[in-house]
Amino acid sequence: MTSPCYSMTGFGRGERASDVARVTVELRSVNHRFLDVQVKAPRALLALEPAIGAALRERLERGRVDVFVRRDALDGGGGQARIDAALAGSILQAAQRAAQDLGIAADLSMADLLAQPGVLSVDEPVVDADGEAPLLLAALDDAIGELVAMREAEGGRLRDDIAARLTTIEAEVLAITERAAVLPERLSSRVHKRLEALLGDADVDPARLAQEVAILADKAAVDEEMTRLNSHVAQARELLAAEGGVGRKLDFLVQEFHREANTIASKSADDAISRGALALKSEIEKIREQVANLE
């Protein structure tokens, strides 16, 4: 049975409530080389950040995960707003005196006064972070479950796309292998024609012709590259069926794919093989783009 494959992008949301408060957790994840957790939470709940990170590390291996925590009081214990009336009055009087001196209207509104530093303040509610930890962690667990499900669904699509491209690469490798098998004969004909053009009616030394063809065929031989590419395809399929994060391993393997395709292109002494090498590089690059999204 094929193990699930996971993308690094996704979203999850969880919400739990008690008689005291409602806690909502939202998770958004994107690609990252490692697991990077960033928590944004009310100051009163920031003490739970290590527990949040630990819970995410148990379920995820890679990706940048932004955690947004919101707490809504349900027992009337929310923050209290306070207005410093004395400070507001002092600011208003100062503005009126300045307006009189400048000969302009002092038309400060209440909104203008409340916007001044220190006039309006909000007392943060008293929150028992340890007491609300089970509530937050339960909401977080729900959010992680939704996030993982989304990452798995996207990972499945990525795996199917990569698998299809591996099949295309396999077919291209077969076509290049078949073309390479008749390359010595084509090289022989090509060299013979060139020698005839140079030597005219003079006889061509069969031994010399065979030697030149052998040298050219050896330089253009891609048997080893074909063998390694087939091996890479088999390894990639094994990784796609394996458990756990496979993105980094596949990323390394894609580099090896590129190496072989570049070698084939540099060795090519045949237009059809050159086109095949370009087709290989195109498919490999598309796989690289998809692998970059895998956990």
Secondary structure, DSSP 8 states (H G I E B T S, - for coil): ------BS-EEEEEEEE-SSEEEEEEEEEE--SSEEEEEE--GGGGGGHHHHHHHHHHH-SSEEEEEEEEEEESSS---EEEE-HHHHHHHHHHHHHHHHHHT------HHHHHTSTTTEEEE-----HHHHHHHHHHHHHHHHHHHHHHHHHHHHHHHHHHHHHHHHHHHHHHHHHHHHHTHHHHHHHHHHHHHHHHHTTS---HHHHHHHHHHHHHHH--HHHHHHHHHHHHHHHHHHTSSS--HHHHHHHHHHHHHHHHHHHHH--SHHHHHHHHHHHHHHHHHHHHHTTB-
